[in-house]
Amino acid sequence: MTNDTPRDFAAQAAEAIRSLNHATQNAKGALTYPDDAYKVVAMLTLLAARLPQAFEQLSAFLGVLAKTDKVTADYGTPDDHLGEARSALGSAALIAQTLSEFLDRVHSELAPLGYDTDA
């Protein structure tokens, strides 16, 4: 059993994307065939498709916090900050869904491609 927290998982995801960014540099030579890109895009599509749920759950958590009267703010009111954060998370969920849809289009366009090793 793992004791990872949501913050730990987010940090791991961010680090994985940093590693992906390095691995996909042309100079690294890790991508050779169209299928390499096809498989990477498939996983990125899945990643993007899963983000809205995390954003919605974070927003719900902030909604619960708003009802506790225990949240403070350095300036402004906690309700204003929580409301703006929840609104932005809603927008982020829509953008992630759109990102997933565009990546799905990329994936579809890469599907018929092959690589002629004799050329």
Secondary structure, 3 states (H helix, E strand, C coil): CCCCCHHHHHHHHHHHHHHHHHHCCHHHCCCCCHHHHHHHHHHHHHHHHHHHHHHHHHHHHHHHHHCCCCCCCCCCCHHHHHHHHHHHHHHHHHHHHHHHHHHHHHHHHHCCCCCCCCC
